């Protein structure tokens, strides 16, 4: 920030870092907005010995690294043309131009280096009241970027006053532009939806998405019944498990989730639909996976989670198969050895992990 004051220019923190600081919740991205053109920002940073990267210089953004922290510094902008996915922008010297191209009033609050708040669009009262409100006309804001439909629900899940409900004008505007969701990249949709599902209490947001048609536009055939039960049973937020409760989808295609996330989703769905006992799941997977499956099964069957669940999971989590290939050699080798070990292990699991080493070796060797 001192770089700009040295040339008598202004710069302001803006967006999520200001919003989250005011809410006293963790800050991740550090964004700075200034009337200074990006080429000058680059020069100022480099002259000061700071690493500066022209990450989006054509759009006015330069990333400057200070004390190991990345700061995204962007010139005040105003939209010239938008198509619902990207915008043609022009640089501006006015903060209000920059503020009006943002999505929600709570994201258009600025702070200078001393911490003084500048609130050109009245976002501070909305933030304090938990109102997620589009800036000016919600229809225009959505048509600038259709991802704002999902962001509307995500921000309500994270920052909204759940006793007051969603902003009706914003909700109506989202329902009016469902077709725009199809123009978005699946990667952007997936990333935004997982952020929404990571909120502590996303129930109202998901319910409103369902009622407005947004949920079915993203995930055809989605059902919220098991989802609402799951959030009552779960012990901590798990976005992939919550997604599994919404239905059976090709999440790789619809949401472009990572391979790890897709495997996790498929594991929950397959195990919840299967008949493996929780102890075996804990043994073969992890205790956390077994707990997740227990909650998902309870949600699907509309039954409370059994009080015996933790004991069953702990038994499987502690279990260690007492024999190895070396115990069956040299009498057995190759495929026969692998098959014998597998058969013995399954028998041991079905015994409740009670068969001892001698019994297992005897069974595996067919003695």
N, C-alpha and C positions, 0 to 999 in steps of 0.2 A: 504493500500500500504506500510505503514511503517513496517508492519510485515515482509515483504520480504527483505526490505533494511537492517533490523537489522541482518539478517543472510547473507548479501552480495549476495542476489539473486534479480532478476529483476521480474517485473510484469507490465503489460500494460492493459489499457483500450482498448477495441476493439469492432468493429461492430457498431451497431446502435447508441450507446451513443456517439461514436466519430463522426460518420457520421452526426448525428443530431446536435451535438454541433458546428461542422464546418459550418452547414447550418443555425445555429441560430434558430432551431425549437425545440419544447419540447422533452426532453429525457425521456424515460420510463425505459427500462431495462438497468441495469448497469452490464456489463460483463467484467471480467478481465481474461487475459491469462498469463500464466507463465510456465517456465520449471519445476517448483517445483511439485513434485508428490502429489497427493491428500491427502495421509495419513499425510504428513508433513504439508500441508495446514491446515488440521483439528487440528493438534497438536498446530500449531502456534496460530490459532484463539482461541482455548480453553485456552491456556496458558496466552493469553492477556485478558481473561475474556469476549470474544465475543461469542455469540451463533453461533455454526457451525452445519450445517445439511448436512449429506452425501447424497444429493438429487440424485446424479448420479455418485457415486464414482467409479463404475466399468468403467465408461466412462471418468473419470477424473474430474468430477464436484462436487464442494462443495459450498453450499450456506452459506454465512457468513452475519450475521445481525450486522450492525454498525450504531448507532444513529437512529435505527428504519428502516433503508434502507437495503433491501436485495441486496447483491452483489454475482453474480454467478462467481465463480473462477474456471477456467478449465485449466488443464495441456495441454501444447502444444501436439497436436496429429497429426497423419497422418493415412490415411485410408489404411487398409490392404485388406479389402473385402467389397463390397457393392452389394445390390440387388435392388436398386431403392426405398427402403423404410427405411432401416436401414443399418448401417455400422459397421464393425468390425474394431476397431482402435487400434493403438499402440502409446504409449507415445513417445514424442520426446523432444529433447533439442533445436531444431532449430525453430525460428519464421517462416521461410519460409515454412517449412512443414505444420505448423498450418495455414498459410495464404492460401496455395494452396488447402486446403480442404474446403474452404469457397465458397460461390456461386458467388458473383459479386465483381468486383474490389473495388467498393465503400464501401463494407463491410469488406475489408481486410486492413483497415487503423488502426494503433495502436497509442496510446499516453501514455507517461509515466506520473509519478505523477506530474511532473512539467508542463505538457501540451505540451512537445515536441512531434512532429509528426514523426512517423516512418512508411514509406510507401514502403514495400518490393516489391509490385507488380504494382506500378504505378496507384493506385486507386484514388489519390488526383486529378490529372488532369481530370479523368473521372467524378468525383463528381462535380468539378467546371463547367464542360461542360454539365452536365446533361446526361451523357452517362451511360446507364445501360448495362454493358458488363460482360459476363461470364468470369470467370478466366480460362485462357488457352482454351482448347477445349470445346465448349459449349455442344457437344454431350456427352462427358464424364461427365461433371458436371450434366447434366440432368439425365443420367443413374444412378448416385449416389443417386439421390432423385428426383423422378418425380414431387414432389410438386414445384420444382424450375421452372417448366413451368408457374405455376400461379404466383409465386413470380416475375418472369421476367416482367409480365404485371403489377402486383401490384406496383413494384418499379418504373416502368416507369410512372404510373399514379401519384405517389406521388412525385418522385424526378427527372423525366426525363425532358429534354428540348423538349417541345412539338412542337417547330418549326423545330426540326431536325429529328423527327421520331424515330422509334425504330431501334435498332442495327440489320442490316439485317442478319448477321450470327446467332445471337441469335434467331431471329424470325424464320428463316429457321429450326434451330435445334428443336425448340418447335413444329413446324408443323410436323417434322419427327418422333416424339415420342408420338403421341396421344394415342396409345394403353397403354402406361405406366400410364396414368391417371386413368385407371380402377383398377389399383393395389393399389391405395391410399385409406385410410379410408375416408368415407364421412364426418366425423367430421373435419378432417384436410382440406379437400377441401372447406367445407362450411365456416370455420373460415377464410381461406385465401381469398375466394371470397368476403365475407362481408367486409374485410379490403380494398380490391380493390375498391368496390363500395362506400366506405366511403371517397375516395379521392375527392378533390375539383372539379377536372376536369378529369373524367375517360373516356371521350368519345373516344379519340384516342386509348387507351388501349383496350376498349371493341370492337371498330371497327376492330382492328388488331386481336383480339381473334376470332372475327366472320370470317374474311377473311382467317385465318389460320386453321380453323376447330376446334380450342380449345373450343370455346363457345358451339358449338353444341355437342361436346363430353361430356361436363359437363351438359348441359341443352338441351336435344334433342327438336328440334322445336323452339328454341329461335329466336326471331326477334328483331332487333335493331331499327326499324323505330320509334316506340313509345318512346323507351328509349332516343333517341337523342332529340326528341321534349320535353320530360319531363325535361331533364337537362337544356333546354333553358327556361322552364317555372318556375321551382322550385325556391324557395327563399333561401333554405339551403340544403346541402347534406343530403339525407335520404336513406341509403343503402337498406332498406327493400322495400321502395317505388320504388326505381330504379329496384330492382329485380322484383317487380310486373309488371313493364313496359316491361320487357323482355319476359313475357309470363306466361301461366298458367301451373304450375308444382306442383308435390308433393314435396315440399321443405323439408318436414320432411324426406322423403326417399332419395332424391337426394343429399341434403346438410346437413342433420342431424342438422337442426337449432333447437334452443331451442323452448320450447312450446310457450313462449312469442313471439318470432320472427315469428313462424308459424301462431299464431293467428293474429298478425299484418299484415302479408302478406295476409292471407285469408280475413281479413277485408277490406283491400284496393281493392283487386280483386272483392269481392262481391259487395261492395258499388259502385265501379266505373261502374260495369255492371248493377246495379240496377237503379231504378227511383226515389229514395228518394231525396228530395230537400236538398240542402246544409245546409239550416237553421235547418232542422230536424236532419241531421247528426251531426251538431254542438251541438244541444240540447241533443241528445242521446249518442253521443260519446264525442268528444272535438272539439274545434275550429281548432286545429292542424290537426286532422284527416280529418275534412271537407276541409281544404285547400289542403291537400294531395290528396284527392279524386278529387277536382276541377282540379288540375294540371294533374292528371292521365286521367281523362275524356277528357280534352282538348288534351292531347297527343294521345289518342286513336282515337278521332274524327278529329284530325289534324286541330283544331281550336284554336285561341288564348284564353287565360283565360279572361272571361268577366270582365269588370271593376266593375260590380255590385256584384261580388263575396264577397268581404269583408263586404259589408253592410248586405248581406243575412246571412253570417256566424255570424256576430256580433249580429244580431237579435236572432238567435237560441242560441247563447252562453249566452246571458243575460236572456233568458226566464226561468221562474220558474213556474211550474204547480201550479195554485192557489188553488186547493182543495186537500184534503187528505181523507183517509178512514174514519176518525172521522166525516167528514161532511155528510157522508151518513148513519151513524149508529145512532140509532139501527135498523132503518127500513130495512137495508140491511146487510147481513152477508155472510161469506163463499165464495164459488165460484161466486155467483151472485154479491157480492161486488167487487171482483177483476175484473170481466168482465165489470161491469159498469164503474169502474175507467179507465180501458183500453180504452173503447169506447169513454168516455168523453175526455181522453187525446188525442186520435187520432183526434177527432173533433176539439179540441183546436189547435193542430198543423196545421191541414188543413185550419183553419181560419187565419193562419198567426200569431198565438198566441194572437188573439184579443178577443176571447170569455171571458167574465168576470166571476167572481166567481159565481154570482147568476145564470147566464145562464148555467153554467156547472153543478151546483148542480141540477137545474131543469131538465136538459137533462138526467143526470145520473139516477135520480129517476123516469124518465118517466112521469113527471108531465106535 
